[in-house]
Amino acid sequence: MSQDILVEHVDHWLVISFRARKLTDPQAVHHATDAMLRELSSLPLRGRVVLDFRKVELASSQVLGMMLAAKREVDRRCGELVLTRVGDSLRELLRMTRLESQFVFVERLRDVVGQRRREPALVGTGSRGDEPKWIDSVS
């Protein structure tokens, strides 16, 4: 596992959390992308993935490439990809590049993880302080 990401398996979901506050350095984005793709390379058919951007406050346009690479890898396996806790700067980048419609967004991680029924993910309106306790216990 890389220091750039944190990977957890929770309720049949692979949760990949980005650990950097700023994903603007090209080398840091490259390392995070490589680490994420290594994890996704072992994703089973119909695997379910959450990319958690809780700690990311600022992101460069290279992060869009990273997100599209994740989407391609998950789609190749007929899986499901959800983005959660996407900050304003990254959301604005997605909107400006018209890529926002390519992804499913959920505000709270618990709106995805912990769901026993498979339902379509919806955009939430909750605050960022309402995550499950297990995610907050991880440094």
Stockholm file with secondary structure:
# STOCKHOLM 1.0

chainA/1-139         MSQDILVEHVDHWLVISFRARKLTDPQAVHHATDAMLRELSSLPLRGRVVLDFRKVELASSQVLGMMLAAKREVDRRCGELVLTRVGDSLRELLRMTRLESQFVFVERLRDVVGQRRREPALVGTGSRGDEPKWIDSVS
#=GR chainA/1-139 SS CCSSEEEEEETTEEEEEECCSEECSHHHHHHHHHHHHHHHTTCCTTCEEEEECTTCCEECTHHHHHHHHHHHHHHHTTCEEEEESCCHHHHHHHHHTTCGGGSCEESSGGGTTTCSSCCCCCCCCCCTTCCCHHHHTCC
#=GC SS_cons         CCSSEEEEEETTEEEEEECCSEECSHHHHHHHHHHHHHHHTTCCTTCEEEEECTTCCEECTHHHHHHHHHHHHHHHTTCEEEEESCCHHHHHHHHHTTCGGGSCEESSGGGTTTCSSCCCCCCCCCCTTCCCHHHHTCC
//
